[in-house]
């Protein structure tokens, strides 16, 4: 569920917002599922009860407002300072992804100072998430394209039909080559990063394991025995109700994920408008507007191809948004699979000496597997990346070449006249394009 969130809200009372350890711990635990392993674009920290302070009723309305605004400003600065300390979180999110809001309670609203509350900002943000404008535009764009194709197919006077077909075919192949080059370059960069991550993992894994299996003896081993027992019974994950989750698989994968995090965020940004693969998908174009000037007798067919181009780009971004999660999470998933039998063996340890026996089972398995399991994790990620690249290329090639066939190799004089409907939809399409609502949050 977390991996499907585009926005995360963290809520805490303003009096202890920055010092709320549990909030920061939850964020740190879930960050890889939200960032590189998810699609989160915004993290909002919401400080509540901004109007409440001990001597609230001793102040006049004006002084209340001054005190409240000053405290809001101080709270925001303190929260931002705490966020800046989270190095692991900042590998996945830039500063502009994080925003702090202060909101008032009912008492504040009754005080007539509601204009200083940031609740309206949050309401506006939520309204932006319901992206009706884009959905409407996509629907109208599809209708516009189809009607253009139908009306264009009625014409028999297409002297330049063969020429425009050849130009478009060249453009499609040229764009496919740019996408192929971008995906191959990404593969090479990822491979280099992961090679370094594999070597670091081999060097560090014993230290990571020792730190986890032999924690400082602040209390008797009985408490850790219970934690480790739960962890091995649950595939390497311990989920307490109130404390931070412990995931041994993620700990073992940490050097690998660290090696790829920065490059992954740049290749698959959740928020930046440039888009994935250094913007090659968003830049995809058949230059139909330029071709309209050269081949005005097939303008309607080119309009159809333009709408198909917009549709495939939208579809590709959905494919990549889902596919990149599979790519990123393949590292931990592979380690989890490698450790599965080890956890089963450790879970069978009972009675006297069970804790040491569980430790020994895990240590022996990791020692025996470390030369292969990190290589396997690297291979799994690169295989998933390659599959994603192939899926993108196949989607573009099949969709655009099929659309090209439909638009320029279909003649049928029996096709009905839809010129009136086309004019109506065209007018609506251009109105929607020229008056976009605020960008989707």
N, C-alpha and C positions, 0 to 999 in steps of 0.2 A: 504493500500500500504506500509506504513512504517513498518508494522509487517512482511513483506516479504523480507525486505532488509537484505542482509548479510553484507553490508558495508555502512557506512554513511560518506559522505564528508562534512566538514564544511569549507567554504571558506571566507577569510577576507584578506584585505590588511595588509601587514606586519607592517605598521606604527601604526596600532591600533588593531592588532589581539587579544592580551590578554584582551584589554579593551572593545572589541566589545560585549556589554551587550546582544544585540539581539540574537547573536549566542548561548550564554550560556543559555539564557532563552528558546530558542526553544529546545535545547538539554534536559534541565530539564523537559520541558513539555512533550516531546515525549519519555522519557527514558524508561518508563514502557512498552511502545509498542515496543520498540527496544530490550530491554533486556529480562526479564522474560516473557513478553507477546509477544515476537517476536523471531527472529533468527539472530540478528545482532552479528557479530563476531569481527568487526573492526570499530573503529571511527577514521577517519583521519582528522586532522585539517590542512588545506592547506593555508599557508601564501603566498600571491601573491605579485608581483612587488618587489621582493627581491633585485633587482639591482638598483632600483631608489632611489636616495637621492638628496638633493638640489644642492650640489656642485659636482655632478657626473662628469662633464666634466673638472673640475679643477684637477682631479686625474689622475695619470698614470694608465696603465692597472694593474700593480702590486699592487699599493695602493688601487685601486678600489676593487680588489679581497680581500685584507686584511680587508678593511672596511666592505665589504659586508658579508664576512664569520663571522666576529665578530658580526655584527648585526643579522645575521641568528641564531647564537648560542644564543644570548641574547633573541631573539624573541621566540625561541623554549622553553627555560627555563621559560620564563614568561607565556607562554601558558600552559605548564605542571603544573606550580604552581597554575594557575587558575583552571585547571581541578581537581587538588588534593583537592580543597576546596568544590567541589560539592559532598557532602556526599550522597545525594539521588542517584546520578548517579553511585557512587562507590558501591552501594548496588547491582547494576546490572552488572557492568563491572569492571574487574581488571585493574591495571595499564598497563599490557602488551597488552590490547585491544586498547589502545590509542596511536596514533603516530602522530608526527608533521612533516610536510614537508614544505620546502621553495622552491618556484618556481619563475623563472625569467620571465620578460616580453620580448617582441620582441627586445627591445633595448639591453637587456642583451645578447640575442643570437647573435645579430650583433656584440657585443663586443668581441666575441671569447672566452667567459668564460663559454660556455654551459656545459662543463664537471662538473661544480660545481652546476649545477641545479639538482633538484631532480625530474624533469619531467620524466626522463628515469625510475626511481624507480616506479613511479605511472603507467607508461605504462606497465612495467613488471607485476605489481600487477593486472592490468586490464586483461592482457593476461592470468594470472593464474585463473581468474574468469571463463573464457571460458574453462571449464574442459573437453576438448576433449579426453584426455588420459584416464580418468576414464570411460567415456562413451564407448570408444572403447574397453577398457578392459572388461567392463560388457557385451558388445555384444559378444566378442570373448569367454569369460568365459562361457556364455550361450550355444554357439555353441559347445564348447569343451565338456561341460557336456552332451549335447544331443547325440553327436556322440559317446561319451564313453558309454552311455547307450545302444545305438543301437548296437554297436559292441560287448559289453559285453553280450547282450541278445542272440547273435548268439551261444554262447558257451553252450554246454550241460553238460560239465564236471565241475560241481559245487558241490563237496562233502561237502564243508563247508557252503553251502548256508543257511541252517537252523540255524546253529550256529551264523553266522554273523548277520542274521536277528534278533535273540534274543539279541545279544550284542548291536546292534544299537537301538533296541527298548528300552533297559534299559538306554542307553545313552540319548536318546530323553527324556524319563520320568525324568531322573536325572536333565537334563538341564531345563526342564519345572518347576521342583520343585525349582531350584535355582532362576528362574525368578519370580515365584509365591512368594517366600519368600522375595525377594527384593522389589516387589511391595507392599506386605503387611506391611513390615517394613516402607516403605515410607508413606503409609497411616497412620500408627500409629504416626509417627513423625509429619506429617502434622496436624493431628487431635489435638495433644498436642499444637503445635504452634498456631493453629487457636482458640483453647479454650481460650488461653491467649489473643489473639487478640480480641475476642468477648467481653471479660470482659473489656479490655482497651477501646474498641470502645464505650461501654455503659457509661463508666466514662467520656470519652473525647468529646463525640459528641456534647453536648450542648456548650462547650467552642469553638469547631471548628465552629459550626454554628453561634455563637454570633460574632466571629471574622470576619466571612464572611458577615453576614447580617448587621453588624453595623461597617463598616470600619471607620477609623479616619476621622474626618470632615475637611479634607484639602480643600474641595470645597463644594458647595451646594449639597443637596441630589439629585438634578435634574440629575446629571451625573450617579449616582449609580442607580437611578430609571430606567433609560434607559437600563443599563446593566442587572439589575435583570429582567426587562420585557423581554428582548431578551432571557435571560437564561431560564426562565420558559416556554417560547414559543418554545424553542428548546431542550426540554427534559433534562434540567439541564446543558446545555453547552453554553457558550458564546464564539464566535469566531471572535474577532476583526481582521481587516486586518493587522495591524502593531504591535499590542501588543500581549502579552502572552495569550493563550487560558485559559479560566476559566471553570473548570469542577467540579461542585458541587458534582456530584456522586463520583468522585475520591477523593474529600476531605473527604466525609463521609466514604469512604472505606479505608482511609489512615492508620488507626491503624491496620486494618486487613492485608493489604498488607505488612506493615512494619513487622508484626509478622512472615510472611512467606517468605519474600524476600531472606534472606540468605540461608535458607534450600532449597528453590526453585532453586536458582542459582546453588547450589551444586548438586542437583538431576538432573536438566536438563541444563547442561552447554552448551552454544552455541559454545564454542571454544575448550575446553579441550578434548584431545584425549581419555581420559578414557571412555567418553561416558555417557549416561544417566543411572539412577538407579545404581550408584556406579560401573559402568563398566560391569554389568552383561550381557548386550546385546552384547557388543564388545567381551566379553570372551566366548560367546556361541560357543560350539564346540562338534562335535560327535566323535572326535578323529579318524577320518578316516585314517590318515597317520599311526597311530599305528596299526590300524586294518589291513592295507594292508600287514604288516609284518606277521600277524597271518593268514590271509586269502588271499594269493596272487592269488588264482583262481578267485576271484571276484574284482580284482583291478580296472577294468574299471567301475564297478557299484559304487565302493567307490569313484572314481574320480567324477562321476556324482553327488553323494551325497555331496561331498565337494563343488562343484560349486553351488548346491542348498542351502547349508549352507551360502555361501557368499552372495547369492542373497537375502535370507530371512533377513540377518542382515542389508543389505542395505535398504530393504523395511521397516524393523522395525524402522530404524532411521528416515525415512521419516514420518512414522505414528506418531512417538513420537514428531518429530519437529512440526508437525501440531497440534497434540493433546495437547501438553503442552500449546499452546497459548489459546486453549479453556478452559483448566483447570485454567490458571492464570486469564484470563479475566472474568471468571464466577463470581468472587466476585463483580466487578463493575457492571456487567450486571444485577446481581440480585438486587443490590441496586437501579439501574436505573429503573428496573421494579417496585420495591416497591414504588418509588417516582413518578411514572408516573401520577397517579390520582391527587397527590398533586400539581404537576406542572400545570396540566390542571385547577385546581381550582384557583391557584394563577394567571394564565394567564387571567382569567375572571375579575380580579380586575381592575376597571376603576375609572376615575374621582378623586375627592378629597379624600385623604387618601389612595390612591391605594398602595403606597409604604409600608406603615405600614400594610395594609391588606395582601399584598403578604408575608411580613415577618411573620406575624402571622399565615398564612395558612401553611407555611413551618415549622415553629417552632412547631405548634400543631401536625402536621402529624408525625414529627420526634419523638417528645415526646411520642406519642401514639404507635409508631412502633418500638422504639429502643430495646425493650425487645425481639422482634421476628425477625426483619429484618437482624440483624447481624448473628443470628443463622441460618437463611435461606441461607444467603450468604455462611456461613461455610459449610452447608450441600450441597449446589450446587457445591462447589469446590471439596469436598470429593466424591460426586457422579460422577463427571466428571473424577476424578483421578481413581476411581474404574472402570469406563467404559474403560478408557485407558488401565488399567492393563489387563482387560478381553479381550480387542481387541488384545493386544500383545500376550497373551497366546493362543488365538484361532488361530491367524495367524501362530504362530510357530507350534502348534500341527497339524493343518490341512495340512500345506505345507509339513512339514517334514515326516509325516506319509504317506501322499499320494506319496511323492517321494520314500519312502521306499518300498511301494507296487509296484510302477513302476519298480524299479531297481532290486528287488530280487524275485518278484513273477510274472514275465513276461517271458515266453519262446515262441519263435516263430522261427523255423528254416527257415522260408521264408523271414526273415528280411535280407535286402541286406548287402553285405560286404562294409563297409565304412572305412576300415583300412587306405587306402591312404589319404582320406580326414582327418581322425583323426590325422594322423602323421603331416600333414600340419598345422592344427589348433592348435595342441598341441605345436608345435614349436613356433608358433606366440604367443600363450598364455604365455609361459614361458619367451619369449623375452619381452613382455609387463610388466610382473610381476617383472622381474629383472632390468628393466630400466625405473622406474617411473619418470615422470617429477616432478617438484617442487610441494610440497603439495598445494592443492587448497586453495586459500586465503579465 
